């Protein structure tokens, strides 16, 4: 946040609302953040795809689902392709313009999968935080080594990780 009085806005970006590690941790973090926030702080969430935790998210913060309904099968197909190492780039084709009118002071990418979209939404002057959950070859599959990854990693102001191996 840009102010010291507790005001400001934080936009969280999650890759989906599945019952897996990173989305479960995000649901917990959102519940914690809403208990800690002042009335002047605006917390929001954007999900790149849906899943069974979406109602939990919506109970905590205003939540926007980008890939739902007719787009959901395509999102699942892309996730499946990435999980077996096929070169599908995370976050491609999403509409970053949807959020531009209500830009946040801080954007938190909950995973490397959500980092490309988060970086597009953050814009200049917005702090970008990335919570890295991915281990081993998963990080290389979702965000392959190269100039794109270098640019994205260089854009991040702060990383959150469980430890050095991450």
C-alpha positions as CSV (number, residue, x, y, z in Angstrom):
1,X,0.0,0.0,0.0
2,X,1.1,3.5,-0.6
3,X,-0.2,5.2,2.6
4,X,0.7,4.8,6.2
5,X,-2.8,5.3,7.5
6,X,-4.1,1.8,6.6
7,X,-5.9,3.0,3.5
8,X,-5.3,1.6,0.0
9,X,-6.3,-1.3,-2.2
10,X,-4.9,-4.8,-2.7
11,X,-5.8,-6.9,-5.6
12,X,-5.1,-10.6,-5.2
13,X,-4.9,-12.7,-8.4
14,X,-5.4,-16.5,-8.2
15,X,-5.0,-19.0,-11.0
16,X,-8.2,-20.9,-9.9
17,X,-10.4,-21.9,-7.0
18,X,-9.5,-25.6,-6.8
19,X,-9.1,-27.5,-3.6
20,X,-5.3,-27.7,-4.0
21,X,-2.4,-26.2,-2.0
22,X,-2.0,-22.6,-3.3
23,X,-5.8,-21.9,-3.7
24,X,-6.5,-23.2,-0.2
25,X,-3.7,-21.0,1.2
26,X,-5.1,-18.0,-0.6
27,X,-8.6,-18.6,0.9
28,X,-7.0,-18.7,4.3
29,X,-5.0,-15.5,3.6
30,X,-8.1,-13.7,2.4
31,X,-10.0,-14.6,5.6
32,X,-7.1,-13.4,7.7
33,X,-6.7,-10.2,5.6
34,X,-10.4,-9.3,6.0
35,X,-10.2,-9.7,9.8
36,X,-7.1,-7.4,9.9
37,X,-8.1,-4.7,7.5
38,X,-9.3,-1.3,8.3
39,X,-12.5,0.1,6.8
40,X,-10.3,2.2,4.5
41,X,-8.6,-0.8,2.9
42,X,-10.1,-2.2,-0.3
43,X,-9.4,-6.0,-0.8
44,X,-10.4,-7.7,-4.1
45,X,-9.7,-11.0,-5.9
46,X,-9.6,-11.9,-9.5
47,X,-9.5,-15.6,-10.5
48,X,-8.3,-16.8,-13.8
49,X,-10.5,-19.8,-13.5
50,X,-13.2,-21.2,-11.2
51,X,-13.5,-24.1,-8.9
52,X,-15.1,-25.3,-5.7
53,X,-13.5,-22.7,-3.4
54,X,-15.1,-19.8,-5.2
55,X,-17.9,-19.4,-2.6
56,X,-15.3,-19.3,0.2
57,X,-13.5,-16.5,-1.7
58,X,-16.7,-14.6,-2.3
59,X,-17.5,-14.7,1.4
60,X,-14.2,-13.0,2.2
61,X,-13.7,-10.4,-0.6
62,X,-15.4,-9.2,-3.8
63,X,-14.3,-11.8,-6.4
64,X,-14.3,-11.6,-10.2
65,X,-14.0,-14.8,-12.2
66,X,-12.4,-14.3,-15.7
67,X,-12.7,-17.8,-17.0
68,X,-16.0,-19.4,-16.3
69,X,-19.0,-20.7,-18.1
70,X,-18.1,-21.3,-21.7
71,X,-14.4,-20.7,-21.1
72,X,-14.0,-23.1,-18.3
73,X,-13.3,-26.2,-20.4
74,X,-10.6,-24.3,-22.3
75,X,-9.0,-23.3,-19.0
76,X,-9.0,-26.9,-17.8
77,X,-7.5,-28.0,-21.0
78,X,-4.7,-25.5,-20.7
79,X,-4.1,-26.5,-17.1
80,X,-3.9,-30.1,-18.1
81,X,-1.5,-29.4,-20.9
82,X,0.8,-27.4,-18.6
83,X,0.7,-30.2,-16.0
84,X,2.3,-32.6,-18.5
85,X,4.8,-30.1,-19.7
86,X,3.2,-28.9,-22.9
87,X,4.2,-25.3,-23.8
88,X,1.0,-23.5,-23.0
89,X,1.7,-20.0,-21.6
90,X,-0.1,-19.2,-18.4
91,X,-2.4,-16.2,-18.4
92,X,-2.4,-15.8,-22.2
93,X,-5.6,-14.4,-23.7
94,X,-7.0,-13.0,-20.5
95,X,-8.4,-9.5,-20.6
96,X,-6.3,-7.3,-18.5
97,X,-8.3,-4.3,-19.5
98,X,-11.2,-5.5,-17.4
99,X,-9.5,-4.2,-14.2
100,X,-7.6,-1.1,-15.4
101,X,-10.3,1.4,-14.3
102,X,-10.0,0.3,-10.7
103,X,-6.2,-0.2,-10.4
104,X,-4.9,-1.3,-7.0
105,X,-2.0,0.0,-4.9
106,X,-0.6,-3.5,-4.6
107,X,-1.2,-6.6,-6.8
108,X,-0.5,-10.0,-5.3
109,X,0.0,-12.9,-7.7
110,X,-0.8,-16.0,-5.7
111,X,1.3,-18.3,-7.9
112,X,3.7,-18.1,-10.9
113,X,0.7,-19.1,-13.0
114,X,-1.0,-15.9,-12.2
115,X,2.1,-13.7,-12.5
116,X,1.7,-12.8,-16.2
117,X,-1.8,-11.5,-15.7
118,X,-0.9,-9.8,-12.4
119,X,2.0,-7.9,-14.1
120,X,-0.3,-6.7,-16.9
121,X,-2.9,-5.5,-14.4
122,X,-0.4,-3.9,-12.0
123,X,0.7,-1.1,-14.3
124,X,3.3,1.5,-13.5
125,X,3.6,2.7,-9.9
126,X,1.8,-0.3,-8.5
127,X,3.7,-2.7,-6.3
128,X,3.7,-6.3,-7.5
129,X,4.1,-9.2,-5.0
130,X,4.4,-12.8,-6.1
131,X,3.7,-15.7,-3.8
132,X,5.7,-18.6,-5.3
133,X,4.4,-22.1,-4.4
134,X,5.9,-24.0,-7.4
135,X,8.8,-26.4,-6.8
136,X,11.2,-28.2,-9.0
137,X,10.2,-28.4,-12.6
138,X,6.7,-27.0,-12.1
139,X,8.0,-23.5,-12.1
140,X,9.9,-24.1,-15.4
141,X,6.7,-25.6,-17.0
142,X,4.4,-22.8,-16.0
143,X,6.9,-20.0,-16.7
144,X,9.6,-21.3,-19.0
145,X,13.1,-19.8,-18.8
146,X,13.7,-17.0,-21.2
147,X,13.3,-13.3,-21.8
148,X,9.6,-13.3,-20.8
149,X,10.3,-14.9,-17.4
150,X,13.3,-12.6,-16.9
151,X,11.1,-9.6,-17.5
152,X,8.3,-10.8,-15.2
153,X,10.6,-11.7,-12.4
154,X,12.3,-8.3,-12.8
155,X,8.9,-6.6,-12.4
156,X,8.2,-8.2,-9.0
157,X,8.9,-5.9,-6.0
158,X,8.7,-8.7,-3.4
159,X,8.5,-12.5,-3.4
160,X,6.8,-14.6,-0.7
161,X,8.2,-18.2,-0.5
162,X,8.3,-20.9,2.1
163,X,12.1,-21.2,1.8
164,X,15.2,-21.2,-0.3
165,X,14.3,-24.3,-2.3
166,X,11.2,-22.5,-3.7
